[in-house]
Amino acid sequence: QVQLVESGGGLVQAGDSLRLSCAASGRTFSNSPMGWFRQAPGKEREFVAAINYNAARSYYADSVKGRFTITKDNAKNTLYLQMNSLKPEDTAVYYCAAGISPYSVTRYEDRGKYDYWGQGTQVTVSS
């Protein structure tokens, strides 16, 4: 059974940092593109960041560029999202996602291209 389990969320103040983790089990994702999405109350799930299958390239939403960093540790089968300079508008449930094969995610910002999803972790940023 394939599972993606997010952790690291919490309540922080504006300007603080958090690191989210997404631990994968059931199969290796060392050759899979992976991404982070988030969903705020009353809004659609939106793209945050993605990394290609061999971690050679990363992609970010404009709203987080320069503040968030996505990385992937293939040895640990784990995806990370380092979030710095957090803002109240970053408040959301954060989800990790993975593609089934190296080139299966043809548009990283399209949540419909991902095959596996975690259950999410809440991030709340107070002002």
Residue, then its C-alpha position, 0 to 999 in steps of 0.5 A: q500500500v502506497q502512502l504519503v504522510e506529511s508532518g511538520g505543520g503547526l502554528v507559527q507567527a509571521g516571519d517564522s520558518l517551518r519545514l514540512s516533511c512527506a514520508a513515502s512508503g509502499r514504493t520508492f519515489s526516487n524516480s518520481p516527480m513530486g510536489w507540494f500543494r496547499q488549500a486554504p478554507g473556501k479556496e481551491r487546492e493550489f500549486v506551491a512547489a514541485i521537483n522533477y524526478n531526479a531533483a535537478r529542477s524545481y518549480y515554485a508558485d510566484s507567491v512563494k518564490g524566494r521564501f520556500t525551498i523544495t528538496k527530496d532525499n531519495a535515500k529516505n524516500t522523503l520530500y521536504l518543503q522549507m518555508n521561511s518568512l511565513k505570512p498569514e496568507d500561507t495559512a492552509v493545509y499542505y499536501c504532498a503529491a507524487g507522480i507514478s513515473p519520471y515523466s508522468v507529471t507533464r505540468y507540475e502546477d496541475r494537481g490532476k497530473y499527480d497519482y499519489w496524495g498525502q492527507g495533509t498537514q495544517v500550517t497556520v501563520s498568525s499576524 
